[in-house]
Amino acid sequence: MRQILFAFALLIVTTASACGSRGANPSPSASPSASPTASASADVTITADISPSLETNDAVLAEVTRLQDAGTLTDVIVRESFPVQITATGPKSVIENLQAMAKGESPTTGDSVSFTSLSQQGSRRKTAGMVVAGDQASFTKLWKEHTGSSENMPSVDFSKSAVIAIFAGEKSTAGYSVEVTAIKKSGQKLDVTYQVNEPKGDFNAQVISYPAQLVTVSAVENKDFTSVNYTKTAL
């Protein structure tokens, strides 16, 4: 009996010792996870002021709003004035493009892209802004917003094209028009230059109008761009 109790006690001591040894052994070191490598071409983030003129005010404000909604710009401050004064944080190239847009300057880099006008008729959309439609569903929605129905909707091959719409907002008389004058592609960015033409002559119908233009960008394979910047040029 004494031998049995001694053997049982020895078994308990041995088991406890083994457990203690397991706790003392260093665990295998985990392999370091690969950290994402920052792209050498990553854009530097800056905070800067953007000061549009009376002519570029609406276009710059609309583009800043679009970029803020997309998360490209942060900490946006718009001071209540006309023209507005804006402070924003974002990629340096985006900020510089907005500053050039505010001055009414056209993009100076990039390859020219062909485009075709789809519509320059007065729009039913009352607010200024820009829209890009890259598929049939979004284009159908855009066309209905623009014209009020899906009738006479142009056919667009969205495997190779995209539609860009520019709405100038409310004007006090008839005779205004939006005109896209150039589209350039630089990397994965499209730069769209446009102007808002004022009525010609002294007699124009005293009716509220909403000028707009829709164009199809037909030379962009597979819509290989990720952003669109707009520059309103002075007449």
N, C-alpha and C positions, 0 to 999 in steps of 0.2 A: 504494500500500500504506500509506504514511504517513497519507494522508487517511482511509483506511478505519479505521485504528487510532485516529485522533483522534476520528472520529465515534462509534466504539464507546465510547470513554472518556467522551465528552460525554453519551452516552445513560445510562451508569451513574451519573454525577453527578446528572443530572436526575431519574432514578428515585429515588435516595436522598434527594434534596431533597424530592421529593413525599411520600415516606413520612414524613419528619421533619415535614412540614407537617401531615399528617393526625394525627400524635400530639400536636402542639401545640395543635390546634384544640380548644376546650372542647366537651365533649359536650353535647347538648341536655339541659337540666335536666329531671328527671323530674317529672311532675305530682304534687303532694302527694296521697297517698291520704287519702280522707275517714276521719277517726277516728270511731269510734262515739260518738255523743253519749249521755252518761249521762242516764238518765231522771230527770226532776225529782222523780219520786215514788219513786225508788229508796230502799229501806229502809237506814237506817244500821246498820252492824254494831257490836255492843257485846259486851263480856264481863261476865257477871254471875253472881251466885249464885242458885240455885233451892233453896228449902227446903220440901219437902212435909211435911205432917203425917202422923200414923199412918194417917188415913183416905184421904189422897190419894197416899200413897207409891207404890203399885203402878201406878196410872194415870199418874202423872208419869214414873216410871222407864220405863214402856213407851213413852210418847210421846217422851221424850228419845232412847231407843234407835231408834225409827222415824225421827226427824228426823236422827239421826246417820247412819244407814244411807242415807238419802236425800241426804246431803251438805248439808243445811240448817244443821246444827250442826257445829262443829269444836272441837278442843281440849277435848273433854268429859272432865271429871274427876268420878268418882263415888266419894265417900268411904264406906268400909265402916261403915255404922251403920244403925240403923233408928229413925226414917225416915232415908233416905239424904240426904246433902248433896251438891249438884251445882254445879259451875262449868262454864259453857259459853260459847262464842262463836257468835253468829248474828245474824240480823236483829233489830232492836230490837222490832218488833211480835211476833215469835215468842217472844223471851225474855220480854216482858211478859205474853204469853198464858200461858206456862208458869208464871210467877210467880203469876198469878191462879189458874191451875189448882191450883197447890200450896196456895193458901189456901182452895180449895173455892168460889171465886167463879164465878158464871155470867157468860158473855159479856153485855155490856150494849149492844152495838151490833149492827147487822145486821137484816135482814128475816127474819121467821119462815118456815120452810120446812116444808111438810107431809110427814109420813112415816107409814108403816104397818108394824106389827110383822109379821115373817115367822115368827119362832120365839123362844120363851123357854124351851124345854126344856133340860134339862141337856145339856151338850156332852160330846163325846168328846175334845175338845181339852183338854189338861191345863195348858197354859201361858197366863198372862194376856197380853193384847195386843189390838190393834185391826187390822181388815182392811177394805179397801175393794175391792169387786169392781165393775168397770165394764163387763164384758162377760160373755157366757154361759160362756166357757171358764173364766174365773177364778171365776165364781160356782159352777159345777159342782164345781170343786176345793174351794172353800170349804165347800159343802154336804156333800160327802163327808167332809171333815175334821171337820165339826161333828156329823154324824149317823152316819157310818160307811158310808153308801151313797148312791146317787142317787135312791132311792125317795122319793116324796112331796115332791119338790123343787118349790117354788112357781114359777109362771111370772112372769117379770119382763121388761118392755119396756125393754131397755137402750138404745134410741134416745132415751129421755127420762128414764131412771132410773138409779140406782146402788144398790148394797147396801152397808150399813155393818154390820159385826159387832163386838161388844164381848165379850171373854172375860175373866171375872174371875179365872180361875185356880182353884187347889185350895182347897176349903173343907172343914172337918172334919165337918160334918153336912149333912143335907138341909135344905131350907127356904130357902136363899139364892136370890136372883134379881137379874138385872140389868134396869134399867128406864131407857130413854132418855126423858128428860123434855122436851127441847127441842132443836131444830136451827135455827140461824140462818145466814144467808148474808151475808157482808160482802165486796164485791168478788169476788175469785176464791177466797175462803176459806170453808169451812164450819166452824161451831163447834157441836160436839155436846156437850150436857150430859146426864149420866146419873148414876145412883146405884146402889149395890149394897144391896139390901134384905136385912136380917137375918131369920133365922127368927122366926116368931111362936109364942108359947107355950113351955112348958117341956119338952115332949116332942117331940123330933125324931130321926128315924132316925140312928143313929150310923154313917153311911156317908160316904165321901169323895164330894163332889159338885163339879161344875165348871159353875157358872152362866154363862149367856151370853144375849145377845139379838142377833138379826139384824133390821134394819129396811130397808125400801126407801124411798129419798128420791125421791118421785114428781113433784116439782114443779121439778126442775132441768133445764131444757132443754139437751139435748146434753151433759149432765154438765159444764157450764161452770164448774168449780172446779178449782183446781190443788193445794189442800192441805186437810187436815181436822185440826182441833184438837179435843182432847177435854178436858172438864172434869168431874171427879167431884165431886159435891156431897155434903156431909155430910147425914145423915138428921136 
